[in-house]
């Protein structure tokens, strides 16, 4: 069996980020959860309060022989607005910040290079943090596969569906 690697990205609402990465070739799993905060095992309600320091994030397990970390980074920067500080659209607060939580120095170098690449397409300054990963806390079960299980919800239709359509169009070659 091929060896897998992990990537942890925070790009606003984790429901959106999960839905973008799940259908990509080489992605084995995507788990929505929380990272970057001060409290152990936070709940969604606590994270949404903005007092824990955690960001909504996804942990991606992928096969680097099929999809590289650099490619995942490029998809990440193309499918959320990395120029918005502590928000994505109407989702406001530090829990919605843009971040790459690195698991090695190689990932940190790759993240900084991806920011340089992304800077060529975004008009404003990129505010994405690049931080060594701490503990990733998986979110509650009802957050996993949220879009797949709740695509009829107004938030899913208004926010997530257009983001997925954009990602599928731009990255059709990467879809499983």
N, C-alpha and C positions, 0 to 999 in steps of 0.2 A: 504494500500500500504506500502511496506517495506521502511524503511528509507534509504536514500542514503548518501554516503560520497564522498568527493573529494580527489583526489591526483593530484599533479602537478610535472611532471618530465621533465627534459631537458636532452636529450641524443643525441645531434647532430641535424641533419636535422629533423624537426618536421614531415615531410611527412613519414619518416621511422617509427618514434615512434608511430604516430597515427595508421599506418597500422598494427603494431604489436599488439596493445591493443584493437582495435575495435572488432575483432572477439571473444574475450574472454567471457566466461559465466560470467554473473553478471555485465558486463560493460554496462552501460546504454547509455553513450555518451563519445565521445572523441573530443575535440576541439583543433585545432592547434592555437598557438598564441605566445605571448611574455611576459616575466617576468624578473624581476631583474634589470631593468634599471632605468635611471634617468629622462627620458622624458615621458610625458603623451601621450597615444594613438599613439604609434609609427607605422610607416608604414614598410612594408617589405623592401623597399629600404633603409630606415633609419637604420633598424636593421642590414641589410647586410653590411652597411658601417662600422660596428664595433664601431661606435661612441656613441651609445645610452646606452651601458651597458646591454642591454637586451639579453636574451638567447631565442633561438627558443625552445618552450616547448609545452607540451600538458596538458590540464586539463581533467582528467578522472573522470566521475561520475560513481560510482559503488555501487552495493548492497553488503554490507559486510557480509550478510548472505550467499551469493553465492560465492564470491571471497574476500579473506581478503587482507588488505593492505600489509601484509608481503608477500603474494604470488605475488601481483603486483610489489613489490620491487624486488623480486627474478627474475621475468621476465625482469624487467628493467635492472638489472645488467648482465643478461645473453645475452641480445640482443643488447648491444652496448659495446664499449671498455671504461670502466671507468678509464683506466690508461693513456689515452691520454689527455693532458692538452690543453684546448681551441681548440679542433679539434675532428673530427671523420673522419678518412680516409683522403680524399682529401678536405673535408670541413674544412677550417681553419679560426679561429677567435674566440673571446670570445663568439660570438653569438652561437657557436656550443659546448660550454662547457657542461660538465656533472654536473647535479645538481638535488637535491631533494629539492623542495620548500615546507616546512612543514606548515601545518595548525593548529598544536597543538603540545604540548610537547610530547604527546604519539607518534605522527608521527616522531618527531625528534629522539626519543629513538629507534623506530623501524628502522629508516633509518640508524642510526649508527650500529645497530645490523646486518642489511642487508649488510653493508659494511664489517663487520667482516666475515660474511658468504662468501661473494663474494671474499674476500681476499684469501680464500682457493683455488680458481680456477684460479685466474689471477696471472700471473708471476710478474708483476710490481706493484708498489704502486698505490693504488686507489686514484684518485685526485678529485673525486666527491664532490662538495660542498653540505653541508646540511645547508640550510638557511631558516629562517622564510619567508613565502610567503608574498610578497607585492601584488600589483594589477596585476592581470592577464588580459592581453589585447588580446581578440580574434583576430586572423589574418583575413586577407581579405577573402572574400567568396571563391575565386578561390583556396585557400590553403586547404579548408575543403574537406575531402574525396579525397585528391589529387591522391593517388595511384589508388583508385577505378575508378577514372575518367580519368586517364592518364597512365594506366599501359603499354601502347605501347611506351611511351617516353624512350629514351636511358638511362637516369638517373634512371628511375624506373626499367628498365630491369637489368641494371648493378649493382645497389646498393640496391634498396628496395626489389626486388623479392627474391634475395638470403637470405636476412635477414628474410623475412617473412617465407620462406621455412624452415630455421633453427628453427625459433620460433615455427612453426606448428609441426615440428618433435619432438622437445624437450617438448613442452607443449600441445600435442594433447589432453590430458585429460581435458584441460581447454577450448577447443574450443566449441563455441555455436553450 
